């Protein structure tokens, strides 16, 4: 991890906010024993902000209640959000809980939402021309979500290999093994040249066994499932698979074997996380490790406007 951090900081421009604390500790790990020293530290610090990111959780949990209580006692005001990249035009379903907190006398731009849990990014774009109807809440009716998905870009815009459908079916279907257990070091420049897309082909054995449990998307799809750190190791519940050959007759379901399924490449997963184009992994990071790191990462499309909103003061 230190090598990855050193590599990332040398290739990506970072702005450090010394008065900001960000945390991605799972809520289930934040016990009352841990909250006590955190609250003591907050009382000793002045003029800083807090961004806490976690999986979506139960607002009625004791830990959440205790955390909000400590923030209030230490003179913080909070605004909480449950947001997904889908609400920002990215075809990626990854809902996460975000808690923004700033110490008084600092205030949020939209004070109306103080001490509330929101499921819309509307307050983040109060001073923009973004159409308000796009700020769909996660619990709104299906028709609202249908309109939201229409506003998203297609998955094809995030693909590294956009001409996969031109490949012959045999290039994929005949592949029965994939080197998911290999930890060999990949060469950054030749990572996708050695074997081409064959290393991302989904083996027939997995399709036959787990096909009914796979989430299949197409280049023109407007949504894909969240990628986890186990993507490429397992196919069930770890992220969507890409069908590179769409059925000629969309009204007739075709065999999964005929759709040339493949995994999204690490670069494509990074694109769906809105990482910059110049982002690269160090050469010594294996393919499986890249997927694991990306599975534990954040969506920049969501976090960037949250941070901008956090550091903006009420006019």
LINTAJO-V931573 format. One record per pair of residues at least 24 apart in sequence whose C-alpha atoms are under 7 Angstrom apart, sorted by the first residue. I is the first residue (numbers start at 1). GAP is how many residues later the second one is. Records with the same first field share a line. If there is no record, write none. Layout:
I->GAP  GAP
This chain:
4->278
7->275
12->267
19->28  29  30
20->28  29  30
21->28  29  30
22->28  29  30
23->28  29  30
24->28  29  30
25->29
26->28
27->27
30->33
31->32
39->31
42->32
43->31
47->56
48->54  55
49->52  53  54
50->50  51  52
51->47  48  49  50
52->46  47  48
53->43  44  45  46
54->42  43  44
55->41  42
56->26  39  40  41
75->28  29
76->25  26  27  28
77->24  25  26  27  37  38
78->24  36  37
79->34  35  36  37  38
80->36  37  38
81->36  37  38
82->36  37
83->36  37
85->214  216  217
86->66
87->48  49  61
88->213  214
89->62  63  64
90->62  63  182
91->61  62  63  64  131  132  133
92->131  132  133  134  180
93->130  131  132  133
94->132
100->210
106->207
107->206  207
108->202  204  205  206
109->203  204  205  206
124->181  182  185
149->73
152->70
153->69
154->65  66  67  68
155->64  65  66  67
156->63  64
158->110  113  114
159->109
160->107  108
164->80
165->79  80
169->91
172->26  29  88
173->31  84  87
175->26  28
176->27  28  29
177->26
178->25
180->52  53
183->103
184->102
185->98  99  100  101
186->97  98  100
187->96
188->95
200->62  63
201->60  61  62
202->59  60  61
215->25  26
216->24  25  26  27
217->24  25  26
218->24  25  26
227->68
228->67  68
229->62  63  64  65  66  67
230->62
231->60
232->31
266->24  25
270->24
273->25  26  27
274->25  26  27
275->25
